[in-house]
Amino acid sequence: DQIYRWRQDLDTLGHADSMKKFMSKGMKYLFGHSALYNTTLKFAPIANSLPRFLTYNGLNEWGKGRELPRFGESFTSLWKKGKVQKAKK
């Protein structure tokens, strides 16, 4: 709780990470538009087949020393195929 409050104060002090602020605004927009969100989820597995130089390059600081997890099949897709079983009571 304390760390959360400190991070909220970083912006008012002028020390907030501008890239994190940009990403937060983008996520807020994406989550606020369900059609765009669902389309994004549908096409996310394409990232599994991107060449490494597109994912790991000088523009992607986050990628240094990390590997992206492979995108799996979405819950919605599994549900439509009948692969999701209802929980037993």
C-alpha positions in Angstrom: 0.0 0.0 0.0 2.8 2.4 0.9 4.7 1.7 -2.4 1.5 2.4 -4.3 1.1 5.7 -2.6 4.7 6.7 -3.3 4.4 5.8 -7.0 1.3 8.0 -7.2 3.4 10.9 -5.8 6.1 10.4 -8.4 4.1 12.1 -11.1 3.4 15.2 -9.0 7.1 15.4 -8.2 8.0 15.1 -11.9 9.8 11.7 -11.4 7.3 9.4 -13.1 8.6 7.2 -15.9 7.1 8.7 -19.1 7.1 5.4 -20.9 5.1 3.7 -18.1 2.7 6.6 -18.2 2.3 6.2 -22.0 1.8 2.5 -21.7 -0.8 3.0 -18.9 -2.8 5.4 -21.1 -2.6 2.9 -23.9 -3.9 0.0 -21.7 -6.7 2.2 -20.4 -7.8 3.0 -23.9 -7.5 -0.7 -25.0 -9.5 -2.0 -22.0 -12.1 0.7 -22.5 -12.9 -0.5 -26.0 -14.0 -4.1 -25.9 -14.1 -4.7 -29.7 -10.5 -3.5 -30.0 -9.5 -5.6 -27.0 -11.1 -8.7 -28.3 -9.5 -8.2 -31.8 -6.1 -7.7 -30.1 -6.5 -11.0 -28.2 -7.5 -12.8 -31.4 -4.3 -11.7 -33.2 -1.9 -11.9 -30.2 -0.6 -15.4 -31.1 0.9 -13.9 -34.3 3.7 -12.5 -32.0 4.8 -16.1 -31.5 6.1 -16.2 -35.1 7.7 -12.8 -35.4 11.4 -12.8 -36.2 13.6 -12.2 -33.2 15.0 -9.0 -34.6 11.5 -7.4 -34.5 11.0 -8.3 -30.9 14.5 -7.9 -29.4 16.2 -4.8 -30.7 17.6 -1.5 -29.5 14.1 0.0 -29.3 12.9 -2.6 -26.8 14.8 -2.0 -23.5 12.4 -4.4 -21.8 13.5 -7.3 -24.0 17.1 -7.2 -22.8 17.7 -10.3 -20.7 14.1 -11.5 -21.1 12.2 -13.9 -23.2 8.6 -13.3 -24.1 6.2 -16.1 -23.1 4.4 -17.8 -26.0 0.8 -16.7 -26.4 -1.6 -19.6 -25.8 -5.1 -20.1 -27.0 -7.6 -17.7 -25.5 -10.3 -18.8 -23.0 -13.0 -17.7 -25.4 -11.5 -19.8 -28.2 -11.3 -22.8 -25.9 -14.9 -22.3 -24.7 -16.2 -22.1 -28.3 -14.5 -25.4 -29.1 -16.0 -27.0 -26.1 -12.7 -27.6 -24.4 -13.7 -25.8 -21.2 -15.5 -28.0 -18.7 -17.9 -26.5 -16.1 -16.7 -26.7 -12.5 -18.3 -29.5 -10.5 -20.1 -28.5 -7.3 
